[in-house]
Structures are given as structure tokens and as C-alpha cells.
Amino acid sequence: MKKTFLILSFLCAGVWAAAQATVTASVDKNALTLDDELTLTVRVSGVSGNMVMPQLPSLPAFNVYSREVEQNTVNDSTTLEFRYIMLPRFAGPATIGPITFTHGGKTYKTAPISVRIYRTAQSLPAAQKANRTRTAERADPSLPPLEASLANQAYARGNENYFLVAAVSNKTPYVNEPFTLAVRFYYSQPFYEAPYQKPSVTNLFMHSASTAQGTQAIGGTLYRYEEQRYQLAAAAPGAGLIGPASVRYQTGSSPLSAFDRLFGGAAVSEERTAESAPITIHAQAVPTDGRPASFYGAVGQGYTLTAAAEPAAVEAGEAVNVTVTVKGPDNLKSTGDLMFPSLAGFKIYPAAPESGSLPSANGQPRGYKTFKTVLVPAASGVYMVPAVKWSYFDPKTKQYVTLNTNPIQLTVTPSTKTESGFNFAEASGAPGLQTLGSDVRYLKTTYAPEPGALAKLAAWKNLNALFLGLLAAGALFASVGRKSLAQKRAYAAAKNALRKAPSEEAVADAVSGYLQEKLKISTGSLPLKSILAALKERGVKPSTAEAFSLLWQRLDAARFAPSGHGAHSATNLSTQAQDVLKLLEEECK
């Protein structure tokens, strides 16, 4: 039986591993010319066992002349990366069909990829062809503006062996509208070492997007280029500056090459620097007319908006996590935070948003931003979370577009959790109560005995009254002393607990304990409004009450929407709590 179980376990593990395999395909550029080259990358992740080659589809528009394979294995999970260098055969649109990969008895397919192949250079009149010069070459006018600008700069500098050019896809973007910067290092001769310095920017956000390699024929000489692309967005209206990028290169080959040692030639020449020209951007402000309240700064096209709640059915007092996700162009990190609509009957605790990058679509970087909000219902019932609105500005239509999520239904049932306290005012006549015993004893009726000496002494009313007065005064002073000592101990205990508080919950417990011991205020059964009213009745100043309110809201938020800062957040809350308790200790009557 044990052997059979082990065999089944291994079989299940194999099926699970196969089910986790993923296959993706991408290209380093979606627009190229006939003298350029295209790199197709197929990435296979989560596989095990012998390496299996992917099956390429028919590629009538390309010739594959080079293939590289890179393998990386971590914890018995292998990632394979296949790179194919392809040369275009004719101009026009081309599609790289699905690439298939078989593993564990299952076949995977990638999505088709569309590219566009353009002519090498603009046709020249027959009279000019015989005396054609390098500077007379022009890029195909149908090339996208960014690629055309790079190619034309290269044609103009074709008499150099090494040079650097840069261009942008848009010189007049709107604020926060994504655009692309491409920097290319062209070379027609070998070089040794070439450290690259990226450009500096002013009034712009910039991050790396992708890299590419390729070729371009200039005046009959074939140049290779290394390309680095960046995603940019303007931070504010006005001028933005992209400084020069630079490459320090040394011509020749490695000083350790056999050729140089054999013939005694100079291996490396002096170091030189190639720089691109600076670029000025003029950013436009988005229009104020028609701007909706749900616009948080996103500019572009192709955004999507979704919302989800987990769980959708809870008890009163339990937390519901609502997540709103925006996907689109990779400029969402700089947009403002979503304002979640108010919802009657719920406490709302927004958490810090998260943003990141997604796989590129048609060569354009994409990203996401998630907004998480914690809802805590106060009572049972069926509630509807209203649709959340999120707007963006479309630079092509110059119009604002508003997206809406679907409403979400929440089912809240009565709480089954028992309270730690007990409300005696509501216990009268409550069902389920029973008498466990009685300490009342009825005495038989008898004649009283003759009064003794003590009874006769008690008849002295004045002396008796004096004695009782002294006894009451002593009890009063003792009670006041015990109360004062207990209150002092409550403050000392709270300070000691706050100094050692390892978490936000421990800070909340220390504050609650102080209010209970010092002021007899039960935080477990009172809302914040009632706690503040009780503090004001005890002589707390309005400014101190406001400080306590801010502290209590932070503690409440830390319970349902933790900040994720751990000990650092607990330390900050502890310091704030000690300051507030010190004020309460000084002001409370």
C-alpha cells in the first residue's frame, strides 16, 4: 500500500510539474527594414527532464540564420530560452504564427506576433542613382517616426565608423503621456570595451524598457547597432530635457588575441567617446474642460479596470478585501491614488497602492496598479458596493474616457463571536439565566435576651456616632489612596507595555488597558465618538482629544489594513501613544 502511495505521489508530482509549464514568445522590435534583422525569443519555464526544442511555424517572410539556447535550472525546475536571429525577405506586414512546445504529454502554443517590414531606403530618381552619396539616403517615409528618425540620423553619419544617435516617439506629449526614447550605437569596425552612460533627464520620468540589436546598410557598408529603449513621461507642463547618452569605446580587439600576439600589431587604440545629441521635449497640460473627478492623471489608450471582493460573505465585524486593478500603458506609477466611494454601514481602511510592469504588447510597455481597500461591516444584511469610476485622457481623440467596475454584492451575517464584556443593563429578563444558589437565610422569631454591657454602651449615641464617623473617614481615605495608587500603576504599566510593544496590536492593547484601568472606559463596546465624549467629560482638552482620535484611527487601521512596515510602524505608533497618554494623565480628573 505504501509503495502504491509513493508511485501515485510521484505521478501526481509529474503531472503538476507539467501543468506549471509556460511558453511565451517575443521579438525585439515590431518595425524593421529589409537590411535589418529580427531576434525572436521563445521562453519555456517550469519544465523538467530532457530538453525539447520548440517547433517554429512556417516563416515565409524570414530566413533563420542563427539559433542560441540558454538553460537555467533551479530546484529541478528548468527555464529554457531559445533565441532565433532572422533576416526579412520582403517588405510588408508579416505574422509569426503560434510556436508549439510539447512537454509531459501536453502541447503549448504561443500567441501570434505581428511585425511590419519596410523598404531599406527611399527610391531615388534614375539620374541621381549613379552619383548617389551616403547623405542622400533617406529612410522609407512609411516607417514609424521613431525608427525613421534613427535611420535618417544614421544615413547622415555614414562616413563615421562609430557613432551614437537618439530619437523620441513624441516631442510634444501631454503630461504623463508615455513616449519612447531610443538610443543606438552604430559601428562598422570591431571595438574593445564600450561602457555606456545613459542620458540624464529634467522634468521627466524615465525607466529602461527593452534592448535590441540589428543591422543597417549605409552607403554600401553594413553597420551593426546596439539599441537601448526607455519609457518616459513628462512630470509637469513645460520644457523637458533629455541629455546626451555616451559610449566610451576602444577600437581593435582584445590585447590577448592570438592574431595580435602573432603579428605584433597594436591591439587597442586610444579611447574615444561617442555622444548623442540632447533632445528637448515640450510637455502639454491636459485640458481642464470636461475633466472628471475620477481622473487621476493617466494619459494614453487601452486601459482596463476591474474590481473584486474577497470574501464576498462575512460576519459583522469581519474584514472584506476589495481590490481595484487598472492595467494599461506603463505610466501608472505616477498617477494619483483612487478615492474609494463611501459606503453606509462600513468602516473603510484604504491600503497603499501597488504598481508594476506587465509583458509588452505590440512592442509597447504595459503596467498595472492595484488599489486595496478593507471594508468592515457594522451590522448584518445584504449590501452592494457601488461601481468604482476611473478616468483617463486619450491624447488621440483629446477626450476623457471613464471606466466603471461592476457593482459587488456583499452578504453580511450576524456575528457569532462573543464579547469579552457583559452589559448588565440588558441582562434583566434575558433568556437562559438561572439561579445557581442563594445566600439569604431566614431566622426564627425569638424573644430578645437582656441587653449586655456592649449593648448598653451602644446606647450612648454621641460616642457611637463619633466612632462611626472616624471609621467612615478612615475607609474613605484608604479607598482614595488605593484608587490613586491603582491609577498611577495603570499609567506606569501602559508606558512599560508601550516601550516593549513588538507590534501594532500590542500598542492597541496597551492603550485600551490604560483607558480601562485609569478611566473605566471600555473600548471594546464603545465607538470612537463615545470614547471621545467620555474623555471630554473628564476634562480632556479638545486638542488632546483630537490627538487621541488620530491615534485611535491609526490603531484601528493597523488592525484591518496593516501597513506592512512591521517593527518600524509599531515603534512610531508606540511613540505617538506614549505622548497621548502623557497628556491624558495630566488632564484627566
Salt bridges, closest charged atoms under 4 A:
ASP28 OD2 - LYS29 NZ 3.28
ASP36 OD1 - LYS29 NZ 4.00
GLU37 OE2 - ARG224 NH2 2.76
GLU68 OE1 - ARG83 NE 3.32
GLU70 OE1 - ARG83 NH2 3.34
GLU81 OE1 - ARG43 NH1 2.97
GLU81 OE2 - ARG83 NH1 2.49
GLU137 OE2 - ARG132 NH2 2.74
ASP140 OD1 - ARG119 NH2 3.54
GLU147 OE2 - ARG229 NH2 2.79
GLU160 OE2 - ARG157 NE 3.02
GLU227 OE1 - ARG184 NE 2.55
GLU227 OE2 - ARG229 NE 2.60
GLU270 OE2 - ARG272 NH2 3.93
GLU271 OE1 - ARG248 NE 3.60
GLU315 OE1 - LYS417 NZ 3.71
GLU318 OE2 - LYS417 NZ 2.81
ASP330 OD2 - HIS207 NE2 3.20
ASP337 OD1 - LYS369 NZ 3.92
ASP556 OD2 - LYS347 NZ 3.33
GLU585 OE2 - LYS518 NZ 3.22
